């Protein structure tokens, strides 16, 4: 009998069923698990399911019977891949489940910001419509998407789907090479991407969809904001560390950018005193709690694929292998 332990079941909504693999299994799940509880809860387990609970070298050393780490997400920065490989532990993730939900969230944030939907809704609630004395009022500027330029960093499935939606709204799309990724302008043109600095100067909207690595941490910082000639709206549904938040705050105050829609943070949830929580009070900023991925359809697809990943591994045909 294979013991399977899900360390953080609460990272999937309770109304979304998580199917269990077929066969003789001992399924144990916890809503959440603290770091000091991980090793004890994994004793005897051959398969661990984790979304945000970190699986470190020390955990792998304390649990030598582990054979599979199944990540209930696409991002894998919470698992020590090198340690897993060295110990012969397979690591798999979930792929492709958020190809619709994240791009739709990007466009929702963008539309709300460009059309000032939240300020207008708050004004109506406060009685401003009646005070205006006419059929409408013009307290907040409204800007169309059509005719604007969207710069996208990251040309994976999600980045490409965001591009299709932006083009459907009449936007021109340009993908950008990350700094150092394609050094020469000729190379960037051949690859179909603009040099990063050129994208910064041209874009009315910048949407981030690249992985968080040592090279991309702080990708949008003070230097990058200083090169944004068209005062763009910034949208980040990728990873929190892609943006230097104090620099973002300064860019807003200096008028270098028009606003920001942010769905991710370096620490989740962020502390109450975090810069992100200060930014959330700014009417030019919309912060959502890392839910761009979380439509019911996407969560269902994730849960079903998670079951397939475990069944495939147990049958000797692992899928989505990272190690």
C-alpha positions in Angstrom: 0.0 0.0 0.0 1.4 3.4 -1.0 1.1 6.2 1.5 0.4 9.6 0.0 0.5 12.7 2.1 -1.0 16.0 0.9 0.6 18.7 3.1 -1.5 21.7 2.2 -5.0 20.7 0.8 -6.3 24.2 1.6 -4.4 25.6 -1.3 -7.1 24.2 -3.5 -10.7 25.5 -2.8 -12.7 23.1 -0.6 -15.5 22.8 -3.2 -13.1 21.5 -5.8 -12.8 17.7 -5.5 -9.3 16.2 -5.5 -9.5 12.7 -7.0 -7.4 10.0 -5.4 -5.3 7.7 -7.5 -6.6 4.2 -8.2 -5.1 1.2 -6.5 -4.1 0.4 -2.9 -3.2 3.7 -1.3 -3.2 5.3 2.1 -4.3 8.9 1.5 -3.6 11.4 4.3 -4.2 15.1 3.9 -3.7 18.2 6.0 -5.2 21.7 5.3 -1.8 23.2 6.1 1.6 22.2 7.4 4.2 24.3 9.3 7.8 23.8 8.4 8.5 22.1 11.8 5.7 19.5 11.1 6.8 18.4 7.6 9.3 15.6 8.5 7.0 14.0 11.0 4.0 14.0 8.8 6.0 12.4 5.9 7.2 9.5 7.9 6.3 6.3 6.0 5.1 8.3 2.9 6.3 7.4 -0.5 4.5 10.3 -2.2 4.2 13.9 -1.0 1.9 16.4 -2.5 2.8 20.1 -1.9 1.8 23.4 -3.2 3.6 25.9 -1.0 5.2 23.8 1.7 8.9 23.7 1.1 10.6 20.4 0.5 14.3 21.0 1.4 17.3 18.8 1.4 16.9 18.4 5.2 13.3 17.1 4.7 14.5 14.6 2.0 17.3 13.4 4.3 14.8 12.9 7.1 12.4 11.0 4.8 14.5 8.5 2.9 11.4 6.5 1.8 10.1 9.3 -0.4 10.0 8.5 -4.0 7.9 11.3 -5.5 7.3 15.0 -4.8 4.1 16.0 -6.7 3.8 19.8 -6.8 0.2 20.9 -7.0 1.2 23.9 -9.1 3.5 24.8 -12.0 6.1 26.8 -10.0 8.8 24.6 -8.4 11.0 27.0 -6.5 9.8 25.5 -3.2 11.5 22.2 -3.9 15.2 21.6 -3.8 15.5 20.0 -7.2 19.2 19.3 -6.9 18.8 17.5 -3.6 15.9 15.5 -4.9 17.9 14.4 -8.0 20.9 13.5 -5.8 18.7 11.3 -3.6 16.8 9.7 -6.5 13.5 11.4 -5.8 11.3 12.2 -8.7 9.7 15.7 -8.8 6.7 16.5 -11.0 4.6 19.5 -11.4 1.3 20.5 -13.0 1.3 22.2 -16.4 -1.1 24.1 -18.7 -4.1 24.3 -16.3 -4.0 28.1 -16.0 -3.7 29.0 -19.7 -7.1 30.6 -19.7 -7.7 31.9 -16.2 -4.4 33.9 -15.7 -4.7 35.8 -19.1 -8.4 36.6 -18.3 -7.3 38.0 -14.9 -4.6 40.1 -16.6 -7.2 41.6 -18.9 -9.6 42.1 -15.9 -6.9 44.1 -14.0 -6.0 46.0 -17.1 -9.5 47.0 -18.0 -10.3 48.0 -14.4 -7.2 50.2 -14.2 -7.5 51.8 -17.7 -11.2 52.6 -17.2 -11.0 53.5 -13.5 -13.8 51.0 -12.7 -13.1 50.8 -9.0 -12.9 54.6 -8.3 -16.2 55.1 -10.3 -17.9 52.3 -8.4 -16.7 53.7 -5.0 -18.0 57.2 -6.1 -21.4 55.8 -7.0 -21.6 54.1 -3.6 -20.7 57.4 -1.9 -23.5 59.3 -3.6 -21.4 61.1 -6.2 -23.8 60.3 -9.1 -26.6 62.2 -7.4 -24.3 65.1 -6.5 -23.3 65.4 -10.1 -26.8 66.5 -11.1 -26.6 65.0 -14.6 -26.5 61.6 -16.4 -22.8 61.0 -15.8 -19.7 62.5 -14.3 -16.1 62.7 -15.3 -14.0 62.5 -12.1 -11.6 59.9 -13.4 -10.0 59.6 -16.9 -11.0 56.6 -19.0 -8.5 55.2 -21.5 -9.2 52.6 -24.2 -7.0 49.6 -24.8 -7.4 49.8 -28.5 -4.5 51.5 -30.2 -2.2 50.9 -27.2 1.0 48.8 -27.1 1.3 45.9 -24.7 4.8 44.7 -23.8 5.0 41.2 -22.6 8.0 39.6 -20.8 7.7 35.8 -21.1 6.6 34.0 -24.2 5.2 30.8 -22.7 1.6 29.5 -23.0 0.3 32.2 -20.7 2.2 35.1 -22.3 1.0 34.0 -25.8 -2.6 33.8 -24.6 -2.4 37.3 -23.1 -1.1 38.5 -26.4 -4.1 37.0 -28.3 -6.6 38.7 -25.9 -4.8 42.0 -26.1 -4.8 41.8 -29.9 -8.6 41.1 -29.8 -9.0 44.4 -28.0 -7.1 46.2 -30.7 -3.7 46.4 -29.0 -0.3 46.0 -30.7 1.7 43.4 -28.9 5.5 43.1 -28.5 7.4 40.4 -26.7 10.6 41.6 -24.9 13.9 39.8 -24.4 15.0 39.9 -20.8 18.2 41.9 -20.1 21.1 39.7 -20.9 19.0 37.1 -22.6 19.6 38.4 -26.1 22.3 40.9 -26.1 22.4 42.2 -29.6 19.5 44.0 -31.3 19.9 41.9 -34.4 19.5 38.7 -32.3 16.4 40.1 -30.7 14.9 40.9 -34.0 15.6 37.5 -35.4 14.0 35.9 -32.4 10.9 38.1 -32.8 11.4 40.0 -29.5 12.3 43.6 -28.8 15.3 44.5 -26.7 14.1 45.0 -23.2 14.9 48.7 -23.1 13.1 49.3 -26.4 10.0 47.6 -25.0 10.1 49.8 -21.9 10.1 52.9 -24.1 7.2 51.8 -26.3 4.7 50.1 -24.1 1.5 51.5 -22.7 1.0 48.3 -20.7 3.7 45.9 -19.4 2.6 42.4 -18.3 5.1 40.0 -16.6 5.0 36.2 -17.3 8.6 35.1 -16.9 10.0 32.8 -14.2 11.5 34.2 -11.0 15.3 33.6 -11.1 18.4 35.3 -9.8 18.5 37.1 -13.2 14.9 38.3 -13.2 14.5 39.3 -9.5 13.8 43.0 -9.5 13.4 43.0 -13.3 11.3 46.1 -13.0 13.3 48.4 -10.7 14.3 52.1 -10.6 16.4 51.9 -13.7 13.6 50.2 -15.7 10.9 52.6 -14.5 13.1 55.5 -15.6 13.0 54.2 -19.2 9.2 54.0 -19.4 8.4 56.8 -21.7 4.6 56.3 -22.0 3.7 56.0 -18.3 2.4 52.4 -18.7 0.2 50.3 -16.5 2.2 47.4 -14.9 0.5 44.0 -14.5 2.2 41.2 -12.5 0.6 37.8 -12.3 3.9 36.0 -12.4 6.0 36.2 -9.3 6.2 38.9 -6.7 10.0 39.2 -6.8 9.9 40.4 -10.4 9.1 43.9 -9.3 11.1 46.1 -6.8 8.1 47.3 -4.9 9.7 50.4 -3.3 10.8 51.4 -6.8 7.3 50.9 -8.0 5.9 53.1 -5.3 8.5 55.8 -6.2 7.6 55.4 -9.9 3.9 56.0 -9.1 4.7 59.1 -7.0 7.0 60.4 -9.7 4.4 59.8 -12.5 6.6 57.4 -14.4 3.8 54.8 -14.5 0.0 55.2 -14.6 -0.9 52.3 -12.3 -0.3 48.7 -11.4 -2.3 45.5 -11.1 -0.6 43.0 -8.8 -1.7 39.4 -8.0 1.5 38.0 -6.4 3.9 38.9 -3.6 7.3 37.7 -2.4 5.8 36.7 0.9 2.2 35.4 0.8 0.3 36.7 2.6 2.4 39.8 2.8 2.8 41.4 6.3 0.4 44.2 7.1 3.2 46.7 7.0 4.6 45.5 3.7 5.0 48.0 0.8 2.5 46.0 -1.2 -0.2 46.6 1.4 0.6 50.3 1.3 0.3 50.3 -2.5 -3.1 48.5 -2.2 -4.5 51.7 -0.7 -3.5 53.7 -3.7 -6.5 54.2 -6.2 -4.1 53.7 -9.1 -3.3 50.2 -7.8 -5.3 47.0 -7.6 -3.9 44.1 -5.5 -5.6 40.7 -5.6 -4.6 37.7 -3.4 -2.8 35.4 -5.8 -6.1 34.2 -7.4 -5.3 34.8 -11.1 -4.9 31.0 -11.4 -7.9 30.1 -9.3 -11.0 29.8 -11.6 -13.1 26.7 -10.8 -12.2 25.3 -14.2 -8.5 25.7 -13.6 -8.5 24.3 -10.2 -10.5 21.2 -11.4 -8.0 20.7 -14.2 -5.1 21.0 -11.7 -6.7 18.4 -9.4 -7.3 16.0 -12.2 -3.8 16.3 -13.6 -2.4 15.9 -10.1 -4.1 12.5 -9.9 -2.8 11.6 -13.3 0.8 12.6 -12.3 0.7 10.3 -9.3 -0.9 7.4 -11.2 1.6 7.7 -14.0 4.5 7.6 -11.6 3.1 4.6 -9.7 2.6 2.8 -13.1 6.2 3.5 -14.1 5.4 6.2 -16.6 6.0 9.6 -14.8 4.8 12.8 -16.5 5.8 16.4 -16.1 9.2 15.4 -14.6 11.4 18.2 -13.3 14.3 16.2 -11.9 
